[in-house]
Amino acid sequence: MASVNISLSETMKDWVDAQAASGRFNSAGDYVRDLIRQDQERSDGLAQVQALIAEGFDSGISASSLDDVLAEARERSRSARRP
């Protein structure tokens, strides 16, 4: 595993140490790795949303009414939840 040294303010260091001492994390490093994983997941999710928005813009203007679009979205949502 690679090693990285970072500088933190005393307040930030105290926060990291408190998170590690809370019992949820084994060490300050585990806490920082968890933060990085969360940020990666958030970034990936944001990229997916941006791709869907671009797809929507690229698809052009729909001939469907807003009510039709909402009804279709509700049906897709219901279908996705069924086993």
Jmol script that loads the backbone (N, CA, C; Angstrom):
load data "model"
ATOM      1  N   MET A   1       0.847  -1.167   0.000  1.00  0.00           N
ATOM      2  CA  MET A   1       0.000   0.000   0.000  1.00  0.00           C
ATOM      3  C   MET A   1       0.898   1.237   0.000  1.00  0.00           C
ATOM      4  N   ALA A   2       0.536   2.215  -0.807  1.00  0.00           N
ATOM      5  CA  ALA A   2       1.297   3.455  -0.879  1.00  0.00           C
ATOM      6  C   ALA A   2       1.039   4.301   0.352  1.00  0.00           C
ATOM      7  N   SER A   3       1.978   5.176   0.637  1.00  0.00           N
ATOM      8  CA  SER A   3       1.860   6.042   1.798  1.00  0.00           C
ATOM      9  C   SER A   3       1.830   7.497   1.349  1.00  0.00           C
ATOM     10  N   VAL A   4       0.985   8.300   2.019  1.00  0.00           N
ATOM     11  CA  VAL A   4       0.869   9.722   1.725  1.00  0.00           C
ATOM     12  C   VAL A   4       0.920  10.474   3.047  1.00  0.00           C
ATOM     13  N   ASN A   5       1.713  11.504   3.101  1.00  0.00           N
ATOM     14  CA  ASN A   5       1.758  12.358   4.288  1.00  0.00           C
ATOM     15  C   ASN A   5       0.996  13.631   3.986  1.00  0.00           C
ATOM     16  N   ILE A   6       0.100  14.018   4.903  1.00  0.00           N
ATOM     17  CA  ILE A   6      -0.661  15.245   4.715  1.00  0.00           C
ATOM     18  C   ILE A   6      -0.541  16.106   5.963  1.00  0.00           C
ATOM     19  N   SER A   7      -0.700  17.394   5.779  1.00  0.00           N
ATOM     20  CA  SER A   7      -0.697  18.329   6.901  1.00  0.00           C
ATOM     21  C   SER A   7      -2.130  18.760   7.173  1.00  0.00           C
ATOM     22  N   LEU A   8      -2.503  18.746   8.451  1.00  0.00           N
ATOM     23  CA  LEU A   8      -3.836  19.159   8.871  1.00  0.00           C
ATOM     24  C   LEU A   8      -3.709  20.233   9.940  1.00  0.00           C
ATOM     25  N   SER A   9      -4.732  21.076   9.996  1.00  0.00           N
ATOM     26  CA  SER A   9      -4.781  22.014  11.113  1.00  0.00           C
ATOM     27  C   SER A   9      -4.991  21.198  12.388  1.00  0.00           C
ATOM     28  N   GLU A  10      -4.712  21.788  13.531  1.00  0.00           N
ATOM     29  CA  GLU A  10      -4.897  21.080  14.790  1.00  0.00           C
ATOM     30  C   GLU A  10      -6.351  20.666  14.982  1.00  0.00           C
ATOM     31  N   THR A  11      -7.273  21.536  14.568  1.00  0.00           N
ATOM     32  CA  THR A  11      -8.704  21.229  14.689  1.00  0.00           C
ATOM     33  C   THR A  11      -9.069  20.028  13.828  1.00  0.00           C
ATOM     34  N   MET A  12      -8.564  19.985  12.595  1.00  0.00           N
ATOM     35  CA  MET A  12      -8.857  18.848  11.712  1.00  0.00           C
ATOM     36  C   MET A  12      -8.233  17.570  12.251  1.00  0.00           C
ATOM     37  N   LYS A  13      -7.009  17.649  12.744  1.00  0.00           N
ATOM     38  CA  LYS A  13      -6.353  16.469  13.309  1.00  0.00           C
ATOM     39  C   LYS A  13      -7.148  15.941  14.493  1.00  0.00           C
ATOM     40  N   ASP A  14      -7.618  16.856  15.364  1.00  0.00           N
ATOM     41  CA  ASP A  14      -8.429  16.430  16.503  1.00  0.00           C
ATOM     42  C   ASP A  14      -9.698  15.725  16.032  1.00  0.00           C
ATOM     43  N   TRP A  15     -10.303  16.240  14.977  1.00  0.00           N
ATOM     44  CA  TRP A  15     -11.523  15.628  14.427  1.00  0.00           C
ATOM     45  C   TRP A  15     -11.230  14.212  13.915  1.00  0.00           C
ATOM     46  N   VAL A  16     -10.169  14.076  13.138  1.00  0.00           N
ATOM     47  CA  VAL A  16      -9.809  12.763  12.589  1.00  0.00           C
ATOM     48  C   VAL A  16      -9.514  11.792  13.724  1.00  0.00           C
ATOM     49  N   ASP A  17      -8.753  12.246  14.711  1.00  0.00           N
ATOM     50  CA  ASP A  17      -8.433  11.381  15.843  1.00  0.00           C
ATOM     51  C   ASP A  17      -9.694  10.963  16.598  1.00  0.00           C
ATOM     52  N   ALA A  18     -10.638  11.889  16.750  1.00  0.00           N
ATOM     53  CA  ALA A  18     -11.889  11.568  17.438  1.00  0.00           C
ATOM     54  C   ALA A  18     -12.699  10.546  16.649  1.00  0.00           C
ATOM     55  N   GLN A  19     -12.710  10.652  15.331  1.00  0.00           N
ATOM     56  CA  GLN A  19     -13.435   9.678  14.510  1.00  0.00           C
ATOM     57  C   GLN A  19     -12.804   8.304  14.637  1.00  0.00           C
ATOM     58  N   ALA A  20     -11.487   8.270  14.662  1.00  0.00           N
ATOM     59  CA  ALA A  20     -10.788   6.990  14.811  1.00  0.00           C
ATOM     60  C   ALA A  20     -11.047   6.400  16.193  1.00  0.00           C
ATOM     61  N   ALA A  21     -11.087   7.253  17.217  1.00  0.00           N
ATOM     62  CA  ALA A  21     -11.300   6.779  18.583  1.00  0.00           C
ATOM     63  C   ALA A  21     -12.748   6.391  18.866  1.00  0.00           C
ATOM     64  N   SER A  22     -13.661   6.775  17.977  1.00  0.00           N
ATOM     65  CA  SER A  22     -15.087   6.497  18.199  1.00  0.00           C
ATOM     66  C   SER A  22     -15.398   5.005  18.161  1.00  0.00           C
ATOM     67  N   GLY A  23     -14.486   4.218  17.624  1.00  0.00           N
ATOM     68  CA  GLY A  23     -14.716   2.788  17.503  1.00  0.00           C
ATOM     69  C   GLY A  23     -15.224   2.374  16.139  1.00  0.00           C
ATOM     70  N   ARG A  24     -15.642   3.347  15.356  1.00  0.00           N
ATOM     71  CA  ARG A  24     -16.133   3.040  14.011  1.00  0.00           C
ATOM     72  C   ARG A  24     -14.974   2.739  13.058  1.00  0.00           C
ATOM     73  N   PHE A  25     -13.814   3.295  13.344  1.00  0.00           N
ATOM     74  CA  PHE A  25     -12.629   3.110  12.511  1.00  0.00           C
ATOM     75  C   PHE A  25     -11.489   2.602  13.383  1.00  0.00           C
ATOM     76  N   ASN A  26     -10.618   1.811  12.781  1.00  0.00           N
ATOM     77  CA  ASN A  26      -9.473   1.271  13.522  1.00  0.00           C
ATOM     78  C   ASN A  26      -8.345   2.270  13.668  1.00  0.00           C
ATOM     79  N   SER A  27      -8.304   3.244  12.770  1.00  0.00           N
ATOM     80  CA  SER A  27      -7.206   4.209  12.789  1.00  0.00           C
ATOM     81  C   SER A  27      -7.607   5.454  12.012  1.00  0.00           C
ATOM     82  N   ALA A  28      -6.792   6.494  12.131  1.00  0.00           N
ATOM     83  CA  ALA A  28      -7.009   7.714  11.354  1.00  0.00           C
ATOM     84  C   ALA A  28      -6.933   7.393   9.864  1.00  0.00           C
ATOM     85  N   GLY A  29      -6.039   6.506   9.482  1.00  0.00           N
ATOM     86  CA  GLY A  29      -5.905   6.106   8.079  1.00  0.00           C
ATOM     87  C   GLY A  29      -7.175   5.454   7.550  1.00  0.00           C
ATOM     88  N   ASP A  30      -7.796   4.600   8.378  1.00  0.00           N
ATOM     89  CA  ASP A  30      -9.057   3.971   7.965  1.00  0.00           C
ATOM     90  C   ASP A  30     -10.133   5.026   7.731  1.00  0.00           C
ATOM     91  N   TYR A  31     -10.174   6.029   8.601  1.00  0.00           N
ATOM     92  CA  TYR A  31     -11.155   7.107   8.452  1.00  0.00           C
ATOM     93  C   TYR A  31     -10.915   7.873   7.157  1.00  0.00           C
ATOM     94  N   VAL A  32      -9.676   8.224   6.888  1.00  0.00           N
ATOM     95  CA  VAL A  32      -9.353   8.970   5.664  1.00  0.00           C
ATOM     96  C   VAL A  32      -9.660   8.126   4.429  1.00  0.00           C
ATOM     97  N   ARG A  33      -9.327   6.838   4.460  1.00  0.00           N
ATOM     98  CA  ARG A  33      -9.645   5.960   3.324  1.00  0.00           C
ATOM     99  C   ARG A  33     -11.149   5.883   3.095  1.00  0.00           C
ATOM    100  N   ASP A  34     -11.936   5.846   4.182  1.00  0.00           N
ATOM    101  CA  ASP A  34     -13.393   5.823   4.064  1.00  0.00           C
ATOM    102  C   ASP A  34     -13.893   7.112   3.411  1.00  0.00           C
ATOM    103  N   LEU A  35     -13.346   8.244   3.819  1.00  0.00           N
ATOM    104  CA  LEU A  35     -13.731   9.518   3.201  1.00  0.00           C
ATOM    105  C   LEU A  35     -13.422   9.518   1.704  1.00  0.00           C
ATOM    106  N   ILE A  36     -12.269   8.985   1.333  1.00  0.00           N
ATOM    107  CA  ILE A  36     -11.896   8.954  -0.083  1.00  0.00           C
ATOM    108  C   ILE A  36     -12.832   8.037  -0.858  1.00  0.00           C
ATOM    109  N   ARG A  37     -13.163   6.875  -0.297  1.00  0.00           N
ATOM    110  CA  ARG A  37     -14.113   5.962  -0.965  1.00  0.00           C
ATOM    111  C   ARG A  37     -15.462   6.640  -1.167  1.00  0.00           C
ATOM    112  N   GLN A  38     -15.937   7.332  -0.131  1.00  0.00           N
ATOM    113  CA  GLN A  38     -17.216   8.030  -0.245  1.00  0.00           C
ATOM    114  C   GLN A  38     -17.158   9.100  -1.337  1.00  0.00           C
ATOM    115  N   ASP A  39     -16.057   9.817  -1.401  1.00  0.00           N
ATOM    116  CA  ASP A  39     -15.917  10.856  -2.419  1.00  0.00           C
ATOM    117  C   ASP A  39     -15.870  10.245  -3.818  1.00  0.00           C
ATOM    118  N   GLN A  40     -15.191   9.102  -3.961  1.00  0.00           N
ATOM    119  CA  GLN A  40     -15.157   8.414  -5.254  1.00  0.00           C
ATOM    120  C   GLN A  40     -16.562   7.987  -5.675  1.00  0.00           C
ATOM    121  N   GLU A  41     -17.336   7.437  -4.744  1.00  0.00           N
ATOM    122  CA  GLU A  41     -18.704   7.008  -5.054  1.00  0.00           C
ATOM    123  C   GLU A  41     -19.566   8.205  -5.439  1.00  0.00           C
ATOM    124  N   ARG A  42     -19.426   9.312  -4.715  1.00  0.00           N
ATOM    125  CA  ARG A  42     -20.180  10.527  -5.028  1.00  0.00           C
ATOM    126  C   ARG A  42     -19.812  11.046  -6.405  1.00  0.00           C
ATOM    127  N   SER A  43     -18.534  11.031  -6.704  1.00  0.00           N
ATOM    128  CA  SER A  43     -18.063  11.505  -8.004  1.00  0.00           C
ATOM    129  C   SER A  43     -18.581  10.614  -9.135  1.00  0.00           C
ATOM    130  N   ASP A  44     -18.548   9.307  -8.923  1.00  0.00           N
ATOM    131  CA  ASP A  44     -19.072   8.377  -9.932  1.00  0.00           C
ATOM    132  C   ASP A  44     -20.566   8.598 -10.148  1.00  0.00           C
ATOM    133  N   GLY A  45     -21.303   8.785  -9.053  1.00  0.00           N
ATOM    134  CA  GLY A  45     -22.743   9.034  -9.155  1.00  0.00           C
ATOM    135  C   GLY A  45     -23.031  10.330  -9.886  1.00  0.00           C
ATOM    136  N   LEU A  46     -22.254  11.359  -9.601  1.00  0.00           N
ATOM    137  CA  LEU A  46     -22.424  12.640 -10.275  1.00  0.00           C
ATOM    138  C   LEU A  46     -22.155  12.502 -11.771  1.00  0.00           C
ATOM    139  N   ALA A  47     -21.128  11.744 -12.132  1.00  0.00           N
ATOM    140  CA  ALA A  47     -20.820  11.527 -13.551  1.00  0.00           C
ATOM    141  C   ALA A  47     -21.974  10.806 -14.246  1.00  0.00           C
ATOM    142  N   GLN A  48     -22.601   9.853 -13.558  1.00  0.00           N
ATOM    143  CA  GLN A  48     -23.744   9.136 -14.140  1.00  0.00           C
ATOM    144  C   GLN A  48     -24.919  10.082 -14.355  1.00  0.00           C
ATOM    145  N   VAL A  49     -25.183  10.941 -13.386  1.00  0.00           N
ATOM    146  CA  VAL A  49     -26.284  11.896 -13.516  1.00  0.00           C
ATOM    147  C   VAL A  49     -26.002  12.861 -14.665  1.00  0.00           C
ATOM    148  N   GLN A  50     -24.756  13.330 -14.765  1.00  0.00           N
ATOM    149  CA  GLN A  50     -24.400  14.246 -15.845  1.00  0.00           C
ATOM    150  C   GLN A  50     -24.564  13.572 -17.209  1.00  0.00           C
ATOM    151  N   ALA A  51     -24.210  12.294 -17.301  1.00  0.00           N
ATOM    152  CA  ALA A  51     -24.374  11.563 -18.556  1.00  0.00           C
ATOM    153  C   ALA A  51     -25.854  11.430 -18.914  1.00  0.00           C
ATOM    154  N   LEU A  52     -26.699  11.170 -17.918  1.00  0.00           N
ATOM    155  CA  LEU A  52     -28.138  11.055 -18.170  1.00  0.00           C
ATOM    156  C   LEU A  52     -28.731  12.399 -18.597  1.00  0.00           C
ATOM    157  N   ILE A  53     -28.261  13.471 -17.991  1.00  0.00           N
ATOM    158  CA  ILE A  53     -28.737  14.802 -18.387  1.00  0.00           C
ATOM    159  C   ILE A  53     -28.341  15.091 -19.826  1.00  0.00           C
ATOM    160  N   ALA A  54     -27.090  14.787 -20.182  1.00  0.00           N
ATOM    161  CA  ALA A  54     -26.637  15.004 -21.555  1.00  0.00           C
ATOM    162  C   ALA A  54     -27.452  14.165 -22.532  1.00  0.00           C
ATOM    163  N   GLU A  55     -27.750  12.916 -22.150  1.00  0.00           N
ATOM    164  CA  GLU A  55     -28.570  12.046 -22.992  1.00  0.00           C
ATOM    165  C   GLU A  55     -29.952  12.654 -23.193  1.00  0.00           C
ATOM    166  N   GLY A  56     -30.503  13.209 -22.120  1.00  0.00           N
ATOM    167  CA  GLY A  56     -31.811  13.850 -22.222  1.00  0.00           C
ATOM    168  C   GLY A  56     -31.793  15.047 -23.162  1.00  0.00           C
ATOM    169  N   PHE A  57     -30.788  15.901 -23.038  1.00  0.00           N
ATOM    170  CA  PHE A  57     -30.679  17.045 -23.933  1.00  0.00           C
ATOM    171  C   PHE A  57     -30.499  16.603 -25.383  1.00  0.00           C
ATOM    172  N   ASP A  58     -29.672  15.569 -25.573  1.00  0.00           N
ATOM    173  CA  ASP A  58     -29.392  15.086 -26.929  1.00  0.00           C
ATOM    174  C   ASP A  58     -30.595  14.413 -27.575  1.00  0.00           C
ATOM    175  N   SER A  59     -31.546  13.953 -26.761  1.00  0.00           N
ATOM    176  CA  SER A  59     -32.690  13.231 -27.321  1.00  0.00           C
ATOM    177  C   SER A  59     -33.714  14.167 -27.969  1.00  0.00           C
ATOM    178  N   GLY A  60     -33.582  15.449 -27.722  1.00  0.00           N
ATOM    179  CA  GLY A  60     -34.485  16.406 -28.354  1.00  0.00           C
ATOM    180  C   GLY A  60     -35.760  16.616 -27.565  1.00  0.00           C
ATOM    181  N   ILE A  61     -36.668  17.327 -28.175  1.00  0.00           N
ATOM    182  CA  ILE A  61     -37.928  17.674 -27.535  1.00  0.00           C
ATOM    183  C   ILE A  61     -38.930  16.552 -27.751  1.00  0.00           C
ATOM    184  N   SER A  62     -39.604  16.174 -26.674  1.00  0.00           N
ATOM    185  CA  SER A  62     -40.573  15.081 -26.729  1.00  0.00           C
ATOM    186  C   SER A  62     -41.932  15.586 -27.209  1.00  0.00           C
ATOM    187  N   ALA A  63     -42.638  14.716 -27.892  1.00  0.00           N
ATOM    188  CA  ALA A  63     -44.007  15.031 -28.292  1.00  0.00           C
ATOM    189  C   ALA A  63     -44.984  14.688 -27.170  1.00  0.00           C
ATOM    190  N   SER A  64     -44.495  14.003 -26.122  1.00  0.00           N
ATOM    191  CA  SER A  64     -45.341  13.614 -24.992  1.00  0.00           C
ATOM    192  C   SER A  64     -45.596  14.807 -24.087  1.00  0.00           C
ATOM    193  N   SER A  65     -46.767  14.795 -23.454  1.00  0.00           N
ATOM    194  CA  SER A  65     -47.089  15.837 -22.486  1.00  0.00           C
ATOM    195  C   SER A  65     -46.353  15.543 -21.183  1.00  0.00           C
ATOM    196  N   LEU A  66     -46.286  16.522 -20.313  1.00  0.00           N
ATOM    197  CA  LEU A  66     -45.660  16.329 -19.006  1.00  0.00           C
ATOM    198  C   LEU A  66     -46.373  15.222 -18.230  1.00  0.00           C
ATOM    199  N   ASP A  67     -47.693  15.195 -18.299  1.00  0.00           N
ATOM    200  CA  ASP A  67     -48.451  14.137 -17.620  1.00  0.00           C
ATOM    201  C   ASP A  67     -48.083  12.756 -18.151  1.00  0.00           C
ATOM    202  N   ASP A  68     -47.911  12.646 -19.484  1.00  0.00           N
ATOM    203  CA  ASP A  68     -47.509  11.363 -20.077  1.00  0.00           C
ATOM    204  C   ASP A  68     -46.125  10.940 -19.593  1.00  0.00           C
ATOM    205  N   VAL A  69     -45.205  11.885 -19.563  1.00  0.00           N
ATOM    206  CA  VAL A  69     -43.836  11.594 -19.134  1.00  0.00           C
ATOM    207  C   VAL A  69     -43.834  11.147 -17.674  1.00  0.00           C
ATOM    208  N   LEU A  70     -44.572  11.854 -16.811  1.00  0.00           N
ATOM    209  CA  LEU A  70     -44.634  11.485 -15.395  1.00  0.00           C
ATOM    210  C   LEU A  70     -45.277  10.117 -15.202  1.00  0.00           C
ATOM    211  N   ALA A  71     -46.322   9.830 -15.946  1.00  0.00           N
ATOM    212  CA  ALA A  71     -46.983   8.518 -15.846  1.00  0.00           C
ATOM    213  C   ALA A  71     -46.023   7.404 -16.260  1.00  0.00           C
ATOM    214  N   GLU A  72     -45.275   7.625 -17.326  1.00  0.00           N
ATOM    215  CA  GLU A  72     -44.306   6.615 -17.773  1.00  0.00           C
ATOM    216  C   GLU A  72     -43.207   6.428 -16.731  1.00  0.00           C
ATOM    217  N   ALA A  73     -42.747   7.519 -16.135  1.00  0.00           N
ATOM    218  CA  ALA A  73     -41.708   7.431 -15.101  1.00  0.00           C
ATOM    219  C   ALA A  73     -42.209   6.655 -13.889  1.00  0.00           C
ATOM    220  N   ARG A  74     -43.450   6.920 -13.496  1.00  0.00           N
ATOM    221  CA  ARG A  74     -44.022   6.183 -12.362  1.00  0.00           C
ATOM    222  C   ARG A  74     -44.120   4.693 -12.671  1.00  0.00           C
ATOM    223  N   GLU A  75     -44.547   4.362 -13.874  1.00  0.00           N
ATOM    224  CA  GLU A  75     -44.663   2.951 -14.261  1.00  0.00           C
ATOM    225  C   GLU A  75     -43.296   2.277 -14.295  1.00  0.00           C
ATOM    226  N   ARG A  76     -42.309   2.952 -14.814  1.00  0.00           N
ATOM    227  CA  ARG A  76     -40.946   2.385 -14.825  1.00  0.00           C
ATOM    228  C   ARG A  76     -40.453   2.158 -13.405  1.00  0.00           C
ATOM    229  N   SER A  77     -40.746   3.100 -12.521  1.00  0.00           N
ATOM    230  CA  SER A  77     -40.330   2.970 -11.127  1.00  0.00           C
ATOM    231  C   SER A  77     -41.003   1.763 -10.472  1.00  0.00           C
ATOM    232  N   ARG A  78     -42.301   1.604 -10.715  1.00  0.00           N
ATOM    233  CA  ARG A  78     -43.025   0.462 -10.167  1.00  0.00           C
ATOM    234  C   ARG A  78     -42.464  -0.851 -10.731  1.00  0.00           C
ATOM    235  N   SER A  79     -42.201  -0.890 -12.001  1.00  0.00           N
ATOM    236  CA  SER A  79     -41.684  -2.101 -12.648  1.00  0.00           C
ATOM    237  C   SER A  79     -40.306  -2.461 -12.116  1.00  0.00           C
ATOM    238  N   ALA A  80     -39.503  -1.459 -11.832  1.00  0.00           N
ATOM    239  CA  ALA A  80     -38.143  -1.702 -11.332  1.00  0.00           C
ATOM    240  C   ALA A  80     -38.177  -2.288  -9.925  1.00  0.00           C
ATOM    241  N   ARG A  81     -39.214  -1.980  -9.142  1.00  0.00           N
ATOM    242  CA  ARG A  81     -39.309  -2.470  -7.769  1.00  0.00           C
ATOM    243  C   ARG A  81     -39.888  -3.862  -7.688  1.00  0.00           C
ATOM    244  N   ARG A  82     -40.541  -4.329  -8.738  1.00  0.00           N
ATOM    245  CA  ARG A  82     -41.136  -5.678  -8.714  1.00  0.00           C
ATOM    246  C   ARG A  82     -40.036  -6.720  -8.857  1.00  0.00           C
ATOM    247  N   PRO A  83     -40.197  -7.836  -8.110  1.00  0.00           N
ATOM    248  CA  PRO A  83     -39.183  -8.912  -8.199  1.00  0.00           C
ATOM    249  C   PRO A  83     -39.196  -9.635  -9.514  1.00  0.00           C
TER     250      PRO A  83
END
end "model"
wireframe off; spacefill off
backbone 0.3
color backbone group
